[in-house]
Every structure is written in C-alpha cells, then in structure tokens.
Amino acid sequence: MSAAQRRSPQPTDREGKRTMHNGDAEAQDQDIEGRPARTSRRRVAALAAAIAAVAALTSAAAVQPSFGADRQAEQPADRAGESQVPRTAQELMDALTALLPEGVRIASSDGQGLDDTADPYLTLETEDGATIDLGLSRWPTEDWRAEAGCALWAGEEGADSGTTCEETELPDGSVLSRVTWSYEDPGSPEEGIEPSAGRGWDVYLEGPGGSGLDQPGSRSVYLSVSRYVSADETPDAPLPVTQEELAEIARAAVWQDVLDAADEEYGAPEYEEEVPPSDVPAAELRALFRELAPEGLEITDGPDEGPGYAGLLVDDGRGPASVDITAWSPAGDDGLIVDDAVAGDAPAASLEAEFETESDGVALGFDGADGEGPDCEEQELEDGTTITSCYWGPGEDDPTSLWWATATYADGSSVDITQSNVVGDEPEPARSDAPLSLEELSEIVSDDAWRALFA
C-alpha cells in the first residue's frame, strides 16, 4: 500500500461485495500490514490515524478487451455507431437513464465521472424511494477469474443469511453474477437506533483487464437496485428494475467504452508501491529504545520490522506488552505518508479536521472507532518539538489498552512509541496495565537522540 491520500472506496470496490448490504454491520476488520494483529484492529487503525494527524498538524503540509465483443454486437439499433464516451457524472447519468426501463423516474443523483476519478460511479434515487447504483472499476490482479463471480460470497449465502449468488460464464469468457440480498435489523431502542430492513439485487459483470482472458488485471461493471425502509414500512414494495434488466444494462457496450477510456487516461491499474514511513533501520530504533528504557525490563525483539518500523516485547516480570516504534520522515508536498489500511482510506485533510489540538498541555480529543477517543495531552518544547502522550483504555466490547507518545519535530518528522497490553495474535490482554507508564514513554520519546536518527 502506498501513502497516497487515496479516495475512499466507492461501492464498486471488491470489499463492497461483503459489506455493502449488511445494514449496520461493520466492515470486515483489516490487519495493518507489517504490524502485529490486535484484539481491536479498528482502535489501532484509529490510533495510527490520530498519530498521523498529529504529525500532519505540525508540518507544511488501451485496447478494447476481446471479452467485450459479444456485448458490442448485442446493442440496440439506436446505439449503433455511437462513439461519444460519457466522461462526466451528468453524461454517465444520461447513459444510464437511457437504458433504464420506461417509467423509472429519478429524483436525485450523485457521482463522479472520468473527469474526476479513474473509477466512475453513480447513485440515483428514484421517486418511489429506491436506490440505483452503478460502479465501473479496475484493479490489479494476476488471476482475475479467481476473484470473479460468487467466490467472494462464499460462506455468506443461504436462506438464513438472506443472500444468494448465481454466476454465469458468458460465451466471451467474462462472468456475470446475480446477487440477491435482504436484511432485517431489530435496532437498539436503548441506544435510540430504530429497527430497519432492506432488500435488493446486484449484478456484477467481470472480466480481464487486458485484451485476452489470461491477461493480468481485472475490470468490473456493477449495478444494484435496493430499497431501505424504517420500522413502519415494508421492503417488499416492487423494485423499479428487475435483476434481468440490470444484467442487460450491465452488458451495454458503453460501460466498456468508459473503462477503455479510463485505461487510456489513467493508465492500467498497478499495484501500489509500499512506501515505508522512513529509511531509519529497525535495528537502530530497537537499540536506542533499549538505551533509553528504564532498568529492570526484559526487552526482546518482536517479529515485525522494516525501514522506519520495529516491534519489541517488554516485560517487567509481571507480564509482557507489545511496543511498536515508528519513525516518520517529513511530509512531502502531497501530505503525510499514511498507509491506506491504517488511515481507513481517509484523506489527510479529513483526519486533521477530526483531530482537534491545543498546545501547552491542554487535552486533545479524537473521535475514535468506538465513539470514545483517547485521553491525550500535548506539550511544546522550546526547540519547537511537540510531545503528544495518550492513553486509550478498554471499552465495553474491547479489553485492549493502548499507551503512546509521539515526538513531532519542526521539520515534520516524528517518532511514535506505542504500547499495547495485547501481545501478537492473542485474543485477550496479557495484563490489565503495562510495564511502561505514559510518563516513561513520554520521557523516552522526548530524548533528542531520536531526531539524530533521521540524519
């Protein structure tokens, strides 16, 4: 994963197959690549985003694929010879509404075209309260077929789940998947959450990203029609577009034209180069931590390391804790280096907006993943260095505790030391407290020797 402040995923992302229609269900947790698993990855991800935001606050800071041939031949006569490719959101909406059944009336729309994104999308609201989604996406993969069709729905189908998936391999080799889904959420009256329900159907047309079925990369046309209702309504009202009509629309040649234009304008999708937080060797981070840590601790190397990052296990005789050290280089012109999985794909600007700071020891607040943020304090040193120290205690559904201290320098570089009472992949904390106090972490990270590592 690169550090580019990438756009949040649109409904066409592959993960959307699993999370889009689960009502209030949370998106599947993701491990932070290169870091040990945690009992609550959501909180660790929010923590990393918070640390990144603190640092940011102080810095300046194509070829037509052959698998589309049969769809070209199947186009209605009134589209034959049409050559203009929809590029704007309005042009996409015009193309989609022209293909919808007669009588479907659109009340509002939202989306982006090729002039804004390499993965165009639309969301239309109909006058009778249904939602129609269109997504055109491309992604790098060595084996598109392994990721196409109903493979990603495995384990989620069945009468009890309300989800079914049926896939068909078309004569040209592409895969057309039809997904039906429904859900009922009883809500939570004590939390003020009303009951709700929804149902709908999706269609995915998926094929290779190149000119042959064995070419790397993949592309997808996604269409969905859905209806969400509150407790006093029923989701059984007819949907304005049948699934077969969606499938026919998905096979329209115009969408392949848009994907071809995306390849031409943005280039074929590529695996993003992983950008380390800095080039400080892990061995130097570990050695300096051992030098500055209080006496009487047993400190062993953790399994995770890389440029700018090192993991340790620290034990004071009453149980171990994980310690992660990260050295961040100064932000570039494009903003802070943040791993997408850590930051939840949120742009740096939005992270900064959520992280409210005041100096001179005044507490900070961050709207964390559990709705409750950590308790933080910030102090500015005479040389312009900012020391931020935070504690995030256990929550109702999460026993994990986190302690961290960050030194952010005037040039935008920073060093973060994070301590967790969960070790490795263990489901429960190794202890309720930790070997190092927040004051000790702050004292360690405040040492000017960390700054010298960047030289």
C-alpha positions as CSV (number, residue, x, y, z in Angstrom):
1,M,0.0,0.0,0.0
2,S,1.3,3.4,-0.8
3,A,0.9,6.5,1.3
4,A,-1.1,8.4,-1.3
5,Q,-4.1,10.1,0.2
6,R,-6.4,7.9,-1.9
7,R,-10.1,8.5,-2.4
8,S,-12.3,6.5,-0.1
9,P,-13.5,3.3,-1.8
10,Q,-16.6,3.6,-3.9
11,P,-19.4,1.0,-3.9
12,T,-17.6,-0.9,-6.7
13,D,-14.6,-2.0,-4.6
14,R,-14.3,-5.7,-4.2
15,E,-14.8,-5.4,-0.4
16,G,-18.2,-3.9,-1.2
17,K,-19.4,-7.4,-2.1
18,R,-19.1,-8.3,1.6
19,T,-20.0,-5.1,3.4
20,M,-22.4,-3.0,1.3
21,H,-25.6,-4.6,2.3
22,N,-25.1,-5.7,5.8
23,G,-27.2,-2.9,7.4
24,D,-25.4,-1.7,10.4
25,A,-22.8,-4.4,10.3
26,E,-19.3,-3.1,10.4
27,A,-16.8,-3.6,7.6
28,Q,-14.5,-6.5,8.0
29,D,-11.5,-5.6,10.1
30,Q,-8.2,-5.3,8.2
31,D,-4.8,-6.1,9.6
32,I,-2.3,-3.3,9.4
33,E,0.2,-4.6,7.0
34,G,3.6,-5.3,8.7
35,R,2.2,-4.9,12.2
36,P,1.1,-7.5,14.7
37,A,-2.6,-8.3,14.9
38,R,-4.6,-6.7,17.7
39,T,-7.7,-7.6,19.6
40,S,-9.3,-4.5,18.2
41,R,-7.9,-3.5,14.8
42,R,-10.4,-0.7,14.5
43,R,-9.0,1.1,17.5
44,V,-5.4,0.5,16.4
45,A,-6.3,1.9,13.0
46,A,-7.9,4.9,14.5
47,L,-4.8,5.4,16.8
48,A,-2.5,5.3,13.8
49,A,-4.6,7.8,12.0
50,A,-4.6,10.0,15.1
51,I,-0.8,9.8,15.3
52,A,-0.5,10.6,11.7
53,A,-2.8,13.6,12.1
54,V,-0.7,15.0,15.0
55,A,2.4,14.8,12.7
56,A,0.5,16.5,9.9
57,L,-0.6,19.4,12.1
58,T,3.0,20.5,12.6
59,S,4.2,20.0,9.0
60,A,3.7,22.1,5.9
61,A,2.0,20.5,4.8
62,A,-5.8,0.8,-24.1
63,V,-7.0,-1.7,-26.1
64,Q,-10.7,-2.9,-26.3
65,P,-10.8,-6.2,-24.5
66,S,-11.9,-9.1,-26.6
67,F,-14.3,-10.3,-23.9
68,G,-16.5,-7.3,-24.7
69,A,-17.1,-8.3,-28.3
70,D,-20.4,-10.0,-27.9
71,R,-21.8,-7.1,-25.9
72,Q,-20.9,-4.8,-28.8
73,A,-23.0,-7.0,-31.1
74,E,-26.0,-7.1,-28.8
75,Q,-26.5,-3.3,-28.6
76,P,-29.9,-1.8,-29.6
77,A,-30.0,-0.2,-33.0
78,D,-30.4,3.2,-31.6
79,R,-26.9,2.9,-30.0
80,A,-25.2,1.5,-33.1
81,G,-22.4,3.7,-34.2
82,E,-22.5,5.9,-31.1
83,S,-18.9,6.9,-30.4
84,Q,-19.0,9.5,-27.7
85,V,-17.8,8.2,-24.4
86,P,-19.5,9.5,-21.2
87,R,-16.9,11.4,-19.2
88,T,-18.8,13.5,-16.7
89,A,-21.2,12.4,-14.0
90,Q,-24.0,14.0,-15.9
91,E,-23.1,12.1,-19.1
92,L,-22.9,8.9,-17.2
93,M,-26.4,9.5,-15.7
94,D,-27.7,10.3,-19.2
95,A,-26.3,7.0,-20.5
96,L,-27.7,5.0,-17.6
97,T,-31.2,6.5,-17.6
98,A,-31.4,5.9,-21.3
99,L,-31.0,2.2,-20.6
100,L,-33.4,2.0,-17.6
101,P,-37.0,0.7,-18.2
102,E,-39.6,3.2,-19.2
103,G,-41.3,4.7,-16.2
104,V,-38.4,4.9,-13.8
105,R,-38.3,8.5,-12.6
106,I,-35.1,9.8,-11.0
107,A,-35.5,12.2,-8.0
108,S,-31.8,12.9,-7.3
109,S,-28.3,11.7,-8.3
110,D,-24.7,11.8,-7.1
111,G,-21.5,10.5,-8.6
112,Q,-18.2,11.2,-10.4
113,G,-17.1,10.7,-14.0
114,L,-13.8,10.2,-15.7
115,D,-13.1,13.9,-15.3
116,D,-12.8,13.3,-11.5
117,T,-11.8,9.6,-11.0
118,A,-10.4,6.5,-12.6
119,D,-13.3,4.5,-11.1
120,P,-16.6,6.3,-12.1
121,Y,-19.7,5.7,-10.2
122,L,-23.3,6.9,-9.8
123,T,-26.0,6.7,-7.2
124,L,-29.6,7.5,-8.3
125,E,-32.6,7.9,-6.0
126,T,-35.9,7.2,-7.7
127,E,-39.1,9.0,-6.9
128,D,-40.6,5.8,-5.3
129,G,-37.7,5.6,-2.8
130,A,-35.4,3.0,-4.4
131,T,-31.6,3.4,-4.9
132,I,-29.8,2.5,-8.1
133,D,-26.0,2.2,-8.0
134,L,-23.6,2.0,-10.9
135,G,-19.8,1.4,-10.5
136,L,-17.1,1.0,-13.1
137,S,-13.8,-0.2,-11.5
138,R,-10.5,-1.7,-12.4
139,W,-7.9,-3.3,-10.2
140,P,-4.6,-5.1,-10.5
141,T,-4.6,-8.9,-10.1
142,E,-2.7,-11.8,-11.6
143,D,-5.7,-14.1,-11.7
144,W,-9.0,-12.2,-12.3
145,R,-11.0,-15.3,-12.6
146,A,-10.1,-16.4,-9.0
147,E,-11.7,-13.1,-7.7
148,A,-14.7,-13.0,-10.0
149,G,-18.2,-14.3,-9.6
150,C,-19.5,-15.8,-6.4
151,A,-16.1,-16.6,-4.9
152,L,-16.1,-13.7,-2.5
153,W,-19.6,-14.6,-1.3
154,A,-18.6,-18.0,-0.1
155,G,-20.0,-18.6,3.4
156,E,-22.4,-15.8,3.2
157,E,-25.1,-17.4,1.1
158,G,-28.2,-19.3,2.4
159,A,-31.7,-18.8,3.5
160,D,-30.7,-17.7,6.9
161,S,-28.4,-15.0,5.6
162,G,-30.9,-13.6,3.1
163,T,-28.2,-13.7,0.4
164,T,-27.9,-15.8,-2.8
165,C,-25.4,-15.6,-5.6
166,E,-25.5,-17.2,-9.0
167,E,-22.8,-16.8,-11.6
168,T,-22.8,-17.5,-15.4
169,E,-19.8,-17.7,-17.7
170,L,-20.7,-15.9,-20.9
171,P,-19.6,-17.0,-24.3
172,D,-16.8,-14.4,-24.4
173,G,-15.4,-15.8,-21.1
174,S,-16.5,-13.0,-18.8
175,V,-18.5,-13.7,-15.7
176,L,-22.0,-12.4,-14.9
177,S,-23.0,-12.7,-11.3
178,R,-26.5,-12.1,-9.9
179,V,-26.8,-11.5,-6.2
180,T,-30.0,-11.1,-4.2
181,W,-30.0,-10.0,-0.6
182,S,-32.2,-8.9,2.2
183,Y,-31.7,-8.0,5.9
184,E,-33.7,-7.0,9.0
185,D,-32.1,-5.1,11.8
186,P,-34.1,-5.1,15.1
187,G,-32.3,-1.9,16.1
188,S,-31.4,-1.0,19.7
189,P,-34.1,1.0,21.4
190,E,-31.9,1.7,24.4
191,E,-29.4,3.4,22.1
192,G,-32.0,5.2,20.1
193,I,-31.5,3.0,17.0
194,E,-34.7,2.3,15.2
195,P,-35.4,-1.1,13.5
196,S,-34.8,-1.1,9.8
197,A,-34.9,-3.5,6.8
198,G,-33.8,-3.6,3.2
199,R,-33.6,-5.8,0.2
200,G,-32.2,-5.6,-3.3
201,W,-30.3,-7.3,-6.1
202,D,-26.9,-6.7,-7.6
203,V,-25.3,-7.6,-10.9
204,Y,-21.5,-7.9,-11.5
205,L,-20.0,-8.2,-14.9
206,E,-16.3,-9.1,-14.5
207,G,-13.5,-9.8,-16.9
208,P,-9.8,-9.4,-17.5
209,G,-8.1,-6.0,-17.7
210,G,-6.3,-6.8,-20.9
211,S,-7.1,-8.0,-24.4
212,G,-7.2,-11.7,-23.5
213,L,-8.7,-13.8,-20.8
214,D,-5.2,-14.7,-19.5
215,Q,-4.1,-11.0,-19.2
216,P,-3.4,-9.5,-15.7
217,G,-5.7,-7.0,-14.1
218,S,-9.5,-7.0,-13.9
219,R,-12.4,-4.7,-14.6
220,S,-16.0,-4.8,-13.3
221,V,-19.3,-3.3,-14.1
222,Y,-21.5,-3.2,-11.0
223,L,-25.2,-2.4,-10.9
224,S,-27.6,-2.5,-7.9
225,V,-31.1,-1.6,-7.1
226,S,-32.2,-1.6,-3.5
227,R,-34.7,-0.3,-1.0
228,Y,-34.2,0.5,2.6
229,V,-37.1,1.2,5.0
230,S,-37.7,2.0,8.6
231,A,-39.7,0.0,11.1
232,D,-43.2,1.2,10.0
233,E,-42.6,0.4,6.3
234,T,-42.1,-2.8,4.3
235,P,-39.2,-3.5,2.0
236,D,-41.4,-5.7,-0.1
237,A,-42.6,-2.9,-2.4
238,P,-41.6,-3.7,-6.0
239,L,-38.2,-2.6,-7.1
240,P,-38.2,-0.4,-10.2
241,V,-35.7,-2.5,-12.2
242,T,-35.7,-6.3,-12.4
243,Q,-32.5,-8.3,-12.0
244,E,-32.6,-9.4,-15.6
245,E,-33.0,-5.8,-16.7
246,L,-29.9,-4.9,-14.6
247,A,-28.0,-7.8,-16.2
248,E,-28.8,-6.5,-19.7
249,I,-27.8,-2.9,-18.8
250,A,-24.5,-4.2,-17.3
251,R,-23.6,-5.7,-20.7
252,A,-24.1,-2.5,-22.6
253,A,-21.0,-1.6,-24.6
254,V,-20.9,1.9,-23.3
255,W,-19.5,0.8,-19.9
256,Q,-16.6,-1.0,-21.6
257,D,-16.0,2.2,-23.6
258,V,-15.7,4.1,-20.3
259,L,-13.3,1.5,-18.9
260,D,-11.2,1.7,-22.0
261,A,-11.1,5.5,-21.7
262,A,-10.1,5.1,-18.1
263,D,-7.2,2.9,-19.2
264,E,-6.2,5.5,-21.8
265,E,-6.4,8.4,-19.4
266,Y,-5.2,7.0,-16.1
267,G,-3.2,4.0,-17.3
268,A,-3.8,0.4,-16.5
269,P,-4.2,-0.2,-12.7
270,E,-1.0,-1.1,-11.0
271,Y,0.0,-2.5,-7.6
272,E,0.8,0.5,-5.4
273,E,4.3,0.6,-4.2
274,E,4.7,0.4,-0.5
275,V,6.3,3.5,1.0
276,P,8.0,3.0,4.3
277,P,7.5,5.7,7.0
278,S,11.2,6.4,6.8
279,D,14.6,4.7,6.0
280,V,15.7,4.5,9.6
281,P,16.8,0.9,10.2
282,A,14.8,-1.2,12.6
283,A,18.0,-2.2,14.4
284,E,18.7,1.4,15.2
285,L,15.2,2.0,16.6
286,R,15.5,-1.0,18.8
287,A,19.0,-0.2,20.0
288,L,18.0,3.4,21.0
289,F,14.9,2.2,22.8
290,R,16.9,-0.3,24.9
291,E,19.4,2.5,25.7
292,L,16.7,4.9,26.9
293,A,14.3,2.4,28.6
294,P,14.3,2.2,32.4
295,E,16.4,-0.5,34.0
296,G,14.9,-3.8,35.1
297,L,13.0,-4.5,31.9
298,E,13.3,-7.7,29.8
299,I,13.3,-6.4,26.2
300,T,13.2,-8.8,23.3
301,D,12.8,-8.2,19.6
302,G,9.3,-8.7,18.2
303,P,8.7,-10.4,14.8
304,D,7.8,-7.3,12.9
305,E,10.3,-4.9,11.4
306,G,11.1,-2.8,8.4
307,P,12.5,0.5,7.4
308,G,11.2,3.1,9.8
309,Y,9.4,0.5,12.0
310,A,10.3,-2.0,14.7
311,G,8.4,-4.2,17.2
312,L,9.5,-5.2,20.7
313,L,8.2,-7.2,23.6
314,V,8.7,-5.5,27.0
315,D,8.3,-7.4,30.3
316,D,8.8,-6.1,33.9
317,G,8.3,-9.5,35.4
318,R,4.5,-9.2,35.6
319,G,3.7,-10.0,32.0
320,P,4.7,-8.7,28.6
321,A,3.4,-5.9,26.4
322,S,3.9,-5.0,22.8
323,V,5.9,-1.9,21.9
324,D,5.9,-0.6,18.4
325,I,8.3,2.2,17.3
326,T,7.7,4.1,14.1
327,A,10.0,6.9,12.7
328,W,8.2,9.1,10.2
329,S,10.0,11.1,7.6
330,P,8.9,14.7,7.0
331,A,5.7,15.1,4.9
332,G,6.1,15.8,1.2
333,D,4.2,18.2,-0.9
334,D,1.3,15.8,-1.2
335,G,0.9,15.5,2.6
336,L,1.6,12.9,5.3
337,I,2.7,9.4,4.4
338,V,-0.1,7.2,5.7
339,D,-0.9,3.6,4.9
340,D,-4.4,3.3,3.4
341,A,-5.2,0.3,5.7
342,V,-4.2,2.3,8.7
343,A,-6.0,5.5,7.9
344,G,-9.1,3.9,6.6
345,D,-8.5,5.5,3.2
346,A,-9.4,8.9,4.8
347,P,-7.7,11.9,3.2
348,A,-5.2,13.7,5.5
349,A,-7.4,16.8,5.5
350,S,-10.3,14.9,7.0
351,L,-8.1,13.4,9.6
352,E,-6.8,16.8,10.5
353,A,-10.4,18.1,10.8
354,E,-11.3,15.4,13.2
355,F,-8.2,15.8,15.4
356,E,-8.5,19.0,17.4
357,T,-5.4,20.1,19.1
358,E,-4.3,22.7,21.6
359,S,-0.9,23.2,23.0
360,D,0.7,23.7,26.4
361,G,-0.6,20.5,28.0
362,V,-4.3,21.0,27.1
363,A,-6.1,17.7,26.4
364,L,-6.8,16.6,22.9
365,G,-9.8,14.8,21.5
366,F,-10.1,12.3,18.7
367,D,-13.3,10.7,17.6
368,G,-12.1,7.1,17.7
369,A,-13.6,4.0,16.1
370,D,-15.6,3.0,19.2
371,G,-17.1,6.5,19.5
372,E,-14.8,7.3,22.5
373,G,-11.5,8.8,22.0
374,P,-8.2,8.6,24.0
375,D,-7.2,11.0,26.7
376,C,-4.3,13.0,25.4
377,E,-2.0,15.8,26.4
378,E,0.3,17.9,24.3
379,Q,3.4,19.9,25.2
380,E,5.5,22.1,23.0
381,L,9.2,22.2,23.8
382,E,11.5,25.3,23.4
383,D,13.0,23.9,20.2
384,G,9.6,23.6,18.5
385,T,9.2,19.8,19.2
386,T,5.7,18.8,20.2
387,I,5.3,15.9,22.6
388,T,1.9,14.2,22.5
389,S,1.0,11.5,25.0
390,C,-2.2,9.5,25.0
391,Y,-3.9,6.7,26.9
392,W,-6.9,4.7,25.4
393,G,-8.4,2.5,28.0
394,P,-10.6,-0.6,27.5
395,G,-14.1,-0.2,26.2
396,E,-17.3,-2.2,26.7
397,D,-16.6,-4.6,23.9
398,D,-12.8,-4.2,23.8
399,P,-10.4,-5.1,26.6
400,T,-7.4,-3.6,24.9
401,S,-5.5,-0.7,26.4
402,L,-3.1,1.5,24.4
403,W,-0.5,4.0,25.6
404,W,1.5,6.0,23.1
405,A,3.8,9.0,23.0
406,T,4.8,10.9,19.9
407,A,7.6,13.5,19.3
408,T,6.9,15.7,16.3
409,Y,9.7,17.9,15.1
410,A,9.6,21.3,13.5
411,D,10.6,19.8,10.1
412,G,7.6,17.5,10.1
413,S,9.4,14.3,11.0
414,S,8.2,12.4,14.0
415,V,8.8,9.3,16.2
416,D,6.0,7.4,17.8
417,I,6.2,4.7,20.5
418,T,3.0,2.7,21.1
419,Q,2.5,0.2,23.9
420,S,-0.3,-2.3,24.0
421,N,-1.3,-4.9,26.6
422,V,-2.2,-7.3,23.8
423,V,0.7,-9.4,22.5
424,G,0.7,-10.8,19.0
425,D,-2.4,-12.6,17.9
426,E,-3.7,-13.3,21.5
427,P,-7.4,-12.6,21.8
428,E,-7.1,-11.1,25.3
429,P,-4.7,-8.7,27.0
430,A,-1.7,-10.3,28.7
431,R,-2.3,-7.9,31.7
432,S,-4.5,-5.0,32.7
433,D,-1.7,-2.5,32.9
434,A,1.7,-2.2,31.1
435,P,5.4,-2.3,32.0
436,L,5.9,1.4,31.0
437,S,3.9,4.2,32.3
438,L,2.7,7.0,30.0
439,E,5.2,9.3,31.7
440,E,8.1,6.9,31.0
441,L,7.0,6.6,27.3
442,S,7.0,10.4,27.0
443,E,10.4,10.7,28.6
444,I,11.8,8.1,26.2
445,V,10.4,9.7,23.1
446,S,11.4,13.2,24.2
447,D,15.1,12.3,24.1
448,D,16.8,14.2,21.2
449,A,18.7,11.1,20.1
450,W,15.6,10.1,18.1
451,R,15.9,13.2,16.0
452,A,19.5,12.3,15.2
453,L,18.4,9.0,13.5
454,F,16.9,11.0,10.6
455,A,20.3,12.5,9.8
